[in-house]
């Protein structure tokens, strides 16, 4: 079952974080734009309110939280009710997909990554955004997660753990890029889909 309760109850607070931390958010977006390059046919898995889809030009996403879907709709986006572990799309539909601060909330990370692999075209890629559990920020989040409105039910992972899971899902050539404004605690992992299976 998707862990949406925190987002359903605190959707506005989620949005306010980005307003209160514009420099970090801007750095995250710029880092993502460099990784996505000029690809346009993307999917946002765990779209939330659309904070990352919008600046990347991604219109379609999957989001289990009704509150977050409603916010994304007000931004002109098209979130579809669904879960990362069972994406409502045909095989090889998108050039790329993003999962930003999503993998820590899914029930079955490997299944979610396999689903992402399924809907991404050959030569496509997946970008996974995480708070690295081995970073100072990740350790703080883990230590205080029972007090957090958003992270109380999260499972944090290291960059290496996510790369290993992604490889088990079929991806290859994974690399990581840390966001400078977070002392690289927030990291994007980019993995490619094989051209031939």
PEGI-V873828 format. One line per field, one symbol per residue. psi: psi as a letter, one per 20 degrees, with the letter a starting at -180 (. if undefined). burial: b if it has 24 or more other C-alpha atoms within 12 Angstrom, else e. A space follows every 10 residues. Layout:
BEGIN
psi->???
burial->???
END
This chain:
BEGIN
psi->pqmighhhhk ghhghhghhi lhggghhggh gghhhhcjqh mrpoolhcjj hhggiijphp rpphpgghgg ghhijjrmpp prqhinplqr qlhqhrqqno lghiiqhnhg gghhggggip qqjarppppq opiirggghg gghjhiiphh jhjqoqqrgh gggggghhii rrlqqqoqog ijkjhpqppp qqpqhp.
burial->ebbbebbbeb beebeeeeee eeeebebbbe bbbebbeebe bbbbbbbbbb bbbbebbbbb bbbbbbbbbb bbbebebbbb bbbbbbbebe ebebbbbbbb bbbbbbeebb ebbbbbbbbb bbebbbbbbb bbbeeebbee bbeeeeeeeb bebbbbbbbe bbbebbbebb bbebbbbbbe ebebbbbbbb bbbeeee
END
